[in-house]
Amino acid sequence: MLGAGLDRVGDGREEVRVAGHSKWANIKHRKAAQDKKRGKAWSKCSKAIMAAARQGGPDPDTNLSLRYAIDEAKYANMPKDTIQRAIDKGAGNTGGEDFTEVTYEGYGPSGVAIIADGITDNLTRTVSEIRAIFKKAGGSLGQSGSVAFQFETRGRILIPALGVSEDALMELALDAGASDVEAPEGATDDEPGFWTVYCEPASFLQVKDAIERAELAIEEAGIAKIPTNTVEIGAEDAQKLMNLLDALEDNDDVQHVYHNADISDEVAATLG
């Protein structure tokens, strides 16, 4: 497995480090939530596609936001004809709503920083619902910028670990412009986990395209907000946090949720 601080020197390529940002428990929870709510996930993907097409036009070659939204829909196994209908509706061919992109920041149990990115056609409704979700879970909705400084925007690609050679993935990711590669954490024979490849946003498409050309499976890929520091939490607050994250992810107007909690394998084993 990879070790922290592993460098590739002498060839002009960037250092690769194994960051502690993404615990296996957090990844596993997110994937379980997505699988459980597949229908809602497709609805959210449709909304993202419509919003991007409405703002930048129906051509993903010239509309980067639309390409990201389409890729995310594909990773969610959304049918091609459903994707095309969302593009057409967003571009105005069959009518559609006006959407606004929103970001909400707040704190959860144990002071965990949380960011929720969304798309809404009713700002008043959405902020009211998000505030109520935070309050019910014992958290608080903050002002813009209250926690954003604890995150950095990076490209992130999850690759199923089964059958993937460490050396081959390292070389491929480096050559394509990736900056960090994170080994699977807490993986078992039954659940081998995911490699996580990080890159700067400007390099995201070339890194993702290189991985796809190598015919490696991609579980999830996109521009994400990665915490620069983490907060370790106990079992009681971890359960409260998961309930809060589930409620946010279940909201129709929320597209992505990010947090900086560090949940150990021992604590994760106690979660419902």
N, C-alpha and C positions, 0 to 999 in steps of 0.2 A: 504493500500500500504506500501511498505518498506520505512523506513526512513534512512537518512544518518547516518553512524556510528553505525548501528545496530551490536551488537556483540553476538556471541555464546560462552559463557565462561563455564569453568568447565568440559568440555568433551574432551579437547585436540584437538578440531577442530579449523580451522582457522577462523579469523574474516571475516564476510561478510559485505561489504560496497556497497552502491549504488554510482557508479562512474558517473561523468558527461561527460564521453567521447563520448557517442553516442547519439546525439539528434534524436528525432523521425523524424524530417524533413529530416535529412541526410539518415536515413534508408529507409524512404518512397521514396526518390528520387532514391536511388540505386535499390530498388526493381522495381520501375517503369521503370527504364532504362533497367534492365535485362529482364523484361517481354516484353518490346518493341522490344528488340533485341535477341529474343530467338534463332533464327537461328545462329546468330553470337556467342552467348554464347555456343552453342553446338560445333561450330568449335573450339573455344578456349579450351573447355574441351577436345576435341579430341587431340589438340596439346599438352596439359599438360600431358595427358595419354601417348601419343607416346613418349614424351621426357623422362618421368619417366621410361617407360618400356625399352627404348633404353639404359638408364644409369644404371638401377638396375635390369633389368630382368622382366619377365611377371607375377611373383607370388606376389600378394599384401600382402600375409602373411609374406614375407621376404623383401618386398620392400615398406617401409613406405611411400615414396613419391608417389608411384603408388596408394596405398590405399587412400591417401588423394585426389588424382586426381579423382579416381573412385567415391568416396563419393560425391565430388563436382558435378560430372556429374549426379549422381543419384538425388541430390537435384534440379538439373536443368531439371529433368524429361527426361533425355537422354535415349533412348531405349537401352536395354541390348545388342542387337546384334551390335549396333553402337559402344558401349563401347568395346566389344570384338574385333571388327575389328581394333579399334585404338590400343589396346594392341598388337595384332598380327603384325600390321604394325610397331609399335615402336620396338618390339622385333626382327624385321628383317625378319619375316616370309614371308612378302609380299613386302619388300623394304620400304624405308622411308628416310626422310631428317635427317640431323644432326642438332640438336638444341642446343642453348646456353641460359642459364638462365641469365637474365640481370635485373639490378635495376637502375632506374633513380630517382634523387632527384632534387627538385627545389622549387621555390616560386611562388605563385599565387597572385592575388589581396589582398591588405591589409597585405601582408607578410605571407599569409597562407602557411604553410609547406606542401609539397606534395611528396609522394613517389609512383612511378609506377613500379610494378614488371612485368616482361615480359619474353617471350620465343621467340627467333628469329633464323632464319637461315641466316641472313644477318645483321651483326652488324652495318655496315656503313649506310645502308638504315634506320634502326630503329632509331638510334641516330639522324639522320637528320630529320626524321619525328617528333620525340618527341620534339626536339629543336624548330622546326617550330610551333608546337602546343602551347608551352609555350609562344613563342614570340608573336604570333597572339593574345593571350589573355592578353597581357600586363604583363606576368610573365617572369621568367628566369630559365633556366636549370642550376643547380649547379653542383659542384664537388661531388664525392663520399664522403659521411659523412657529407655533408653540413647541412642536416636536420635530418638524421637518429637518432641523439642523442635525438631528441624530441619525439621519439616513443619507445615503448617496445613491444616485441614479446610475444603474449599470445594466448591461445586457446579461441575461441569465438563461442558460439552457440546461435542462435536465435530461440525462441520458440513462436509460436502464442499464444497470451495471452488469447484468448477466451476459456473459460472452464477449464483453468489451475488454480488449487488452489495454492495460495501463500505459505501457510504453507507446503504443500506437496512438492512443487518444491524446497523450501528452504532446507528441510530435505534431499531430494534426492540429490541435488547438493552438499551439505556439506559432506554427507556420501561418495559420489563418489570422492571427492577430489577437488571440485571447490573452488576458493578463493573469487570471487565476484559474486554477483547477482544484476542486474540492472533492476529496474521496468520499465514498459512501460511509455514513456513520451509523453505528448500531445495526448493521446489516446482519442477516442470518441466511442460512441455506434456503429457507422458505421465502424470505424477503430480502433479496440481495441489495435492494436500495438503488440509489441513483448517483451517478457522477454529476457534478454541477460545474459547468464551465461559465466563467465570468469574463466580461469584456467591456470596453468602453462603448457607450451607445453608438458612436460613429462607426465602430467596427462590427456591430451586431449582425448585420445582414451577411457580410462576407464570412464571418465565423459560422453562422448557421448554415449558409449555403455550402460551405466546405464540409461540414458534418453530414449534410444530406447527400452530397456527392459521394461521400465515403460509405453511403448506405448504412449509416448508424441510425438506429431508431431514436426519435426525439419524443419524449413524453410531454414536455412543456417548454416553451421558449417565448421570451418577450423582454421588454424593457421594464425593469422592476426597481423598487426602492429597497435597498439593502442596508440594514442597520450597521452603524459604525461602532456601536457598543451594545452589550446585551445586559439584561437584568435576570438573574437567577431567581426562580420562584418555587415555592413549595407546592405540595399536592392540593391544598385547599384553594389557594389562589389560582393554581393552574386550571382547575376545573371551572372556576368562575371565569377565567380568561377564555377558555374554550367555548363556554356558553355565550360570552360576549362576541367572540369571533364568528360563531355560528349564526348568531342573530344578525350581525352586520352582513355576512355573506348571503343570508337568506333574503335580505332586503332587495326589492326589485331594482332599485336605483344604484346599488353598489356593484361596481365591476371588480375591484381588487382590494384586498385588505393586507396591510403589512404591519408587523410588530417587531419588537426587539426582545421578546421573552426568550430565556434560555431554559428549556425544559429537559431535565435529565432523563435518561432511560428509565431509572427507577420511579421517578414521578410519573412519567408517561404511562407506565404499566398500571398505575392506579386510576387512570382517567376513564370515565364512562364514555 
